[in-house]
Amino acid sequence: MKVKIILFYFLKTLGIILGIIVVYALLGYLLPFIEISAKDDGENKEIPIYIYTNGVHTDIVMPVKNELHDWSAKIPFGNTKSKRTDYQFVGIGWGDKGFYLDTPTWADLKFSTAFNAAFWLSESAMHCSYYTKMTVADDCKMIMISKSQYRDLVKFVDEKFDKDAAGNYILIPTNAVYDDNDAFYDAKGKYSFLNTCNTWANDALKAAGQKAAFWTPSDYGIFLHYK
């Protein structure tokens, strides 16, 4: 009798888990089709920003410096391996620290990393990459926004960084960078299967008054609205 009871609860638990996975997959596919329309603030759209994906993560790419904001003041060029100062754009993404630092490729993914990331059990990080130029393609789309919209975007992104007592971004010392143009910083918030790196990028577009998916866990849900 005890074996039957154990088996019953095991199968019930398994059914619940599989049901959650199926519902999540359906919502992850369907909800991105619901578009949040862009808001026209009546100002000239004169500042270029980009959405860029590496196939997994979506970054928001902005000018390194303009009259409204200088990202290099808090994301120093000297924190990259190249230490070059001629970069024109900076891409910023938020995500799970374990994924960023311990999983350079899918082949390096560990069950513990995936489990901790999915269930709010690990810390988050900001990944910042400098670029000399941006090339519009399937994986990179340009959006022109107004000065007011850009201020809102900068505020949204800045507020996700952890800061020290002086208000400086906190660099994560690591050799696990992707190239010679990037660095990692401590971030606020917890990554989960409901709040992914792409969910954050999608929310950044909403903050800037741009087209976005109602909700999306994937880069597909964002780029769907920028074909």
C-alpha positions as CSV (number, residue, x, y, z in Angstrom):
1,M,0.0,0.0,0.0
2,K,2.8,2.4,0.9
3,V,4.5,1.8,-2.5
4,K,1.2,2.7,-4.3
5,I,0.8,5.9,-2.2
6,I,4.4,6.9,-3.0
7,L,4.0,6.1,-6.6
8,F,0.7,8.1,-6.7
9,Y,2.3,11.2,-5.2
10,F,5.4,10.9,-7.5
11,L,3.3,10.7,-10.6
12,K,1.1,13.6,-9.4
13,T,4.2,15.7,-8.7
14,L,5.6,14.8,-12.1
15,G,2.3,15.7,-13.8
16,I,2.3,19.1,-12.1
17,I,5.9,19.8,-13.2
18,L,5.2,18.8,-16.7
19,G,2.0,20.9,-16.7
20,I,3.9,23.9,-15.6
21,I,6.5,23.4,-18.3
22,V,3.8,23.1,-21.0
23,V,1.9,26.2,-19.8
24,Y,5.2,28.1,-19.7
25,A,6.1,27.1,-23.2
26,L,2.7,28.1,-24.5
27,L,2.7,31.4,-22.8
28,G,6.3,32.0,-23.9
29,Y,5.3,31.5,-27.5
30,L,1.9,33.2,-27.5
31,L,2.2,36.2,-25.3
32,P,5.0,37.8,-27.3
33,F,2.6,38.2,-30.2
34,I,0.7,40.7,-28.1
35,E,2.3,44.0,-29.0
36,I,2.7,47.0,-26.7
37,S,2.6,49.9,-29.2
38,A,5.2,52.7,-29.2
39,K,4.3,56.0,-27.6
40,D,4.8,59.2,-29.7
41,D,5.9,62.0,-27.3
42,G,5.8,64.5,-30.1
43,E,9.5,65.1,-30.1
44,N,12.0,64.6,-32.9
45,K,13.4,61.1,-33.0
46,E,17.1,61.9,-33.2
47,I,19.0,59.4,-31.0
48,P,19.8,56.0,-32.4
49,I,19.6,52.9,-30.2
50,Y,19.9,49.3,-31.1
51,I,18.6,45.9,-30.0
52,Y,21.2,43.3,-30.5
53,T,21.0,39.5,-29.8
54,N,23.8,36.9,-29.7
55,G,21.1,34.3,-30.2
56,V,20.4,34.0,-26.5
57,H,20.7,37.4,-24.8
58,T,19.3,40.7,-26.0
59,D,21.3,43.8,-25.3
60,I,20.2,47.4,-25.5
61,V,22.9,49.3,-27.4
62,M,23.3,53.1,-26.9
63,P,25.8,55.8,-27.9
64,V,28.7,55.8,-25.5
65,K,28.4,59.6,-25.1
66,N,26.1,62.4,-26.1
67,E,24.8,65.6,-24.6
68,L,22.5,63.7,-22.3
69,H,24.7,60.9,-20.9
70,D,28.2,59.6,-20.8
71,W,28.2,55.9,-20.1
72,S,32.1,55.7,-20.1
73,A,32.0,57.8,-16.9
74,K,30.6,54.8,-15.0
75,I,31.6,52.0,-17.3
76,P,35.3,52.9,-17.8
77,F,37.0,51.8,-21.0
78,G,39.9,50.7,-18.7
79,N,37.8,47.9,-17.4
80,T,37.9,46.1,-20.7
81,K,40.9,44.1,-21.8
82,S,41.5,46.3,-24.9
83,K,41.3,49.5,-22.9
84,R,40.6,51.3,-26.1
85,T,38.9,54.7,-25.9
86,D,37.6,55.0,-29.5
87,Y,34.4,53.0,-29.0
88,Q,31.2,54.6,-30.2
89,F,28.5,52.4,-28.7
90,V,27.9,50.4,-25.6
91,G,25.6,47.4,-25.3
92,I,24.1,46.6,-21.9
93,G,22.3,43.5,-20.8
94,W,21.0,42.1,-17.5
95,G,21.1,38.5,-16.6
96,D,22.0,35.7,-14.3
97,K,25.6,35.9,-13.0
98,G,26.1,32.2,-13.2
99,F,25.0,32.0,-16.8
100,Y,27.2,35.0,-17.7
101,L,30.4,34.0,-15.9
102,D,30.2,30.2,-15.8
103,T,28.5,29.3,-19.1
104,P,30.3,30.8,-22.1
105,T,28.7,28.2,-24.3
106,W,25.7,25.9,-24.0
107,A,28.1,23.0,-23.7
108,D,29.3,24.5,-20.4
109,L,25.9,24.6,-18.9
110,K,25.6,22.8,-15.6
111,F,22.3,21.6,-14.0
112,S,23.0,23.6,-10.9
113,T,23.5,26.8,-12.8
114,A,20.3,26.3,-14.8
115,F,18.3,25.3,-11.6
116,N,19.6,28.3,-9.6
117,A,18.9,30.7,-12.4
118,A,15.4,29.4,-13.0
119,F,14.3,29.6,-9.3
120,W,15.6,32.9,-8.0
121,L,18.6,31.2,-6.3
122,S,21.5,33.2,-7.8
123,E,22.7,36.7,-8.2
124,S,22.4,38.8,-11.3
125,A,24.9,40.8,-13.3
126,M,25.1,43.5,-16.0
127,H,27.1,42.6,-19.1
128,C,28.5,45.7,-20.8
129,S,30.2,45.5,-24.3
130,Y,31.7,48.3,-26.3
131,Y,31.5,48.6,-30.1
132,T,33.1,50.8,-32.7
133,K,30.1,50.5,-35.0
134,M,26.8,48.8,-35.3
135,T,25.6,46.9,-38.4
136,V,21.9,46.6,-38.9
137,A,21.0,42.9,-39.7
138,D,18.6,40.2,-38.6
139,D,20.3,40.2,-35.2
140,C,20.6,44.0,-34.8
141,K,17.8,46.5,-35.3
142,M,18.1,50.3,-35.1
143,I,15.4,52.4,-33.4
144,M,15.3,56.2,-33.4
145,I,14.1,57.7,-30.2
146,S,13.6,61.2,-28.7
147,K,15.7,62.9,-26.1
148,S,13.0,62.4,-23.5
149,Q,12.7,58.8,-24.4
150,Y,16.4,58.4,-24.1
151,R,16.5,59.9,-20.7
152,D,13.8,57.4,-19.6
153,L,15.9,54.6,-21.1
154,V,19.1,55.7,-19.3
155,K,17.2,55.9,-16.0
156,F,15.8,52.4,-16.4
157,V,19.2,50.9,-17.3
158,D,21.1,52.8,-14.6
159,E,18.7,51.8,-11.9
160,K,19.5,48.1,-12.5
161,F,23.2,48.5,-11.6
162,D,24.3,47.9,-8.0
163,K,26.3,50.9,-6.8
164,D,28.8,51.6,-4.1
165,A,28.5,54.3,-1.5
166,A,29.9,56.8,-4.0
167,G,27.3,55.8,-6.6
168,N,29.8,54.0,-8.8
169,Y,29.0,50.7,-10.6
170,I,30.6,47.7,-9.0
171,L,33.0,45.8,-11.3
172,I,33.0,42.0,-11.1
173,P,36.7,41.0,-11.3
174,T,36.8,38.0,-13.7
175,N,38.6,36.5,-16.7
176,A,35.3,35.1,-18.0
177,V,34.7,37.9,-20.3
178,Y,33.6,37.2,-23.9
179,D,36.1,39.3,-25.7
180,D,38.5,42.2,-25.2
181,N,35.7,44.8,-25.3
182,D,33.4,43.8,-22.4
183,A,33.1,43.7,-18.6
184,F,30.7,42.6,-15.9
185,Y,29.1,44.6,-13.1
186,D,27.0,43.7,-10.1
187,A,23.2,44.1,-10.7
188,K,20.0,44.3,-8.8
189,G,17.2,41.8,-9.0
190,K,16.8,38.0,-9.3
191,Y,16.8,36.2,-12.6
192,S,14.2,33.5,-13.0
193,F,12.2,31.6,-15.7
194,L,9.7,34.4,-15.4
195,N,12.2,37.3,-15.5
196,T,14.9,36.6,-18.0
197,C,17.6,38.7,-19.7
198,N,15.2,39.2,-22.6
199,T,12.3,40.1,-20.3
200,W,14.5,42.9,-19.0
201,A,15.5,44.1,-22.5
202,N,11.8,44.1,-23.4
203,D,11.0,46.1,-20.3
204,A,13.7,48.6,-21.3
205,L,12.0,49.2,-24.6
206,K,8.7,49.8,-22.8
207,A,10.4,52.3,-20.5
208,A,11.6,54.2,-23.6
209,G,8.2,54.2,-25.1
210,Q,9.1,51.8,-27.9
211,K,7.3,48.8,-29.4
212,A,7.6,45.7,-27.2
213,A,6.0,42.3,-26.5
214,F,3.5,42.1,-23.7
215,W,5.9,39.7,-22.1
216,T,8.6,37.5,-23.5
217,P,11.3,35.2,-22.0
218,S,13.1,35.0,-25.4
219,D,14.8,37.3,-27.9
220,Y,12.4,36.0,-30.5
221,G,9.5,37.8,-28.7
222,I,11.4,41.1,-29.0
223,F,12.6,40.9,-32.6
224,L,9.2,39.7,-33.7
225,H,8.1,43.4,-33.5
226,Y,11.1,44.7,-35.4
227,K,11.2,42.8,-38.6
